[in-house]
């Protein structure tokens, strides 16, 4: 079973992604903050992380991805940024972190599904 971690501070977005990505061979795990996401990745590996950038409070999405990239368990796990920010600076920062996908809110569900399928089929995805 493939595991996808969805990290977003908005409950409606998390629910939408959980419903949209649900499949027989997938387990969707939800986190509402970067800190919660880091705790989850310490417990279990994931095949894909879908990460929001803007999260209030502690860590933003970029900081979370930087910490994840430093964890040996996740160093090869693809990351899809899902954000309302569509500025060149954010895209450049995502590229610098080695993020594999970038999708801007609002998004079409077909585009999300296509990105998820593409990233989960990457040879860098963890083989479980």
Secondary structure as GFF3:
##gff-version 3
##sequence-region A 1 128
A	DSSP	beta_strand	2	7	.	.	.	ID=ss1
A	DSSP	alpha_helix	11	21	.	.	.	ID=ss2
A	DSSP	beta_strand	26	31	.	.	.	ID=ss3
A	DSSP	alpha_helix	34	43	.	.	.	ID=ss4
A	DSSP	beta_strand	48	51	.	.	.	ID=ss5
A	DSSP	alpha_helix	61	69	.	.	.	ID=ss6
A	DSSP	three_ten_helix	72	74	.	.	.	ID=ss7
A	DSSP	beta_strand	78	83	.	.	.	ID=ss8
A	DSSP	alpha_helix	88	96	.	.	.	ID=ss9
A	DSSP	beta_strand	101	104	.	.	.	ID=ss10
A	DSSP	alpha_helix	109	120	.	.	.	ID=ss11
###
